[in-house]
Amino acid sequence: MHTPNAVPAVSEVRDLRREEIAAAVVLLARGMLDNPLNVAAHGPDRERRRRALERMFATLFAVFEQRPLCALDGGALVGVAGVAPVGTCQASALQRLRFLPTVIALGPRTTARVSSWLAAWGRHDPARSHSHLGPVAVEQELRGRGIGSELLREHTRRLDAAGEVSYLETDKRENVGFYQRHGYAVVGEDEVIGVPNWFMLREPATVSA
Ligand SMILES: CC(C)(COP(=O)(O)OP(=O)(O)OC[C@H]1O[C@@H](n2cnc3c(N)ncnc32)[C@H](O)[C@@H]1OP(=O)(O)O)[C@@H](O)C(=O)NCCC(=O)NCCS
């Protein structure tokens, strides 16, 4: 029987290369355009949201340490998973300063909403040392074919090998089951700028030698 899941979804999952960051930013902005938090923060105008998200993600990759993974199909980028290594996800004073112009450029109301959102996420961020997953997106027309799972399999394989705890936030209930299938458990829930959020943690599996 021919089902989409019977077809290998991607030809390659690997580290994102420096020269691929611009394309990854465009994919992430497009892929997360309709996520409830982004709609709540940036408003109903999709084009305005897309521009704002591209600027935010470009700044994220420029200012923070990131070891993103990507999925490729026939050489084309089809999925991206941002990964902040252990000890790097909470902004230093200098990183906040470098992020500020991008946030201020959003305009006063959006700046207030984004600041409140980031503060809420900061309050939930676990005190124990962890690698931080996100942003994550797969091209819309390719979702549900296992690409996200292939990204998560590689991500969790690395976590298990390194013995690292991983943490993430999500603003979509349907994503909770997806992450649970990869070993994450819900450790908190909160409403962030009016949007339900789930906070999830994954303990590393014991890897046999
Ligand atoms: C979440 C996401 C990365 C998963 O990637 P994917 O390639 O669709 O994942 P897979 O095909 O391996 O697994 C599909 C699972 O993802 C979840 N999912 C979430 N949104 C989905 C969508 N629009 N289409 C299909 N599956 C979706 C479902 O739980 C689904 O599980 P199921 O197979 O039991 O129905 C992708 O749906 C996406 O880019 N969503 C929009 C952006 C986003 O929410 N990113 C995560 C932020 S925390």
The ligand as an ORCA input file, in Angstrom:
! r2SCAN-3c Opt
* xyz 0 1
  C       5.978     20.223     14.761
  C       6.629     19.908     13.415
  C       8.077     20.389     13.414
  C       6.620     18.390     13.241
  O       7.250     18.073     12.023
  P       6.620     16.955     11.061
  O       7.568     16.694      9.958
  O       5.240     17.317     10.699
  O       6.618     15.731     12.097
  P       6.356     14.189     11.825
  O       5.773     13.981     10.482
  O       7.585     13.453     12.167
  O       5.317     13.874     12.964
  C       4.020     14.427     12.867
  C       3.538     14.763     14.240
  O       3.768     16.154     14.501
  C       2.618     16.747     15.078
  N       2.153     17.857     14.229
  C       2.040     19.128     14.660
  N       1.616     19.906     13.676
  C       1.456     19.140     12.578
  C       1.018     19.394     11.238
  N       0.667     20.621     10.832
  N       0.972     18.365     10.364
  C       1.310     17.119     10.761
  N       1.730     16.838     12.000
  C       1.799     17.838     12.916
  C       1.591     15.685     15.234
  O       1.673     15.301     16.591
  C       2.040     14.556     14.356
  O       1.785     13.399     15.051
  P       0.891     12.232     14.378
  O       1.758     11.650     13.314
  O       0.592     11.323     15.503
  O      -0.324     12.932     13.822
  C       5.847     20.533     12.239
  O       4.529     20.112     12.305
  C       5.899     22.066     12.183
  O       6.778     22.634     11.561
  N       4.896     22.739     12.801
  C       4.766     24.205     12.755
  C       5.811     24.924     13.589
  C       5.865     24.396     15.007
  O       4.845     24.293     15.687
  N       7.076     24.063     15.455
  C       7.323     23.537     16.778
  C       7.449     24.628     17.761
  S       7.746     23.994     19.408
*
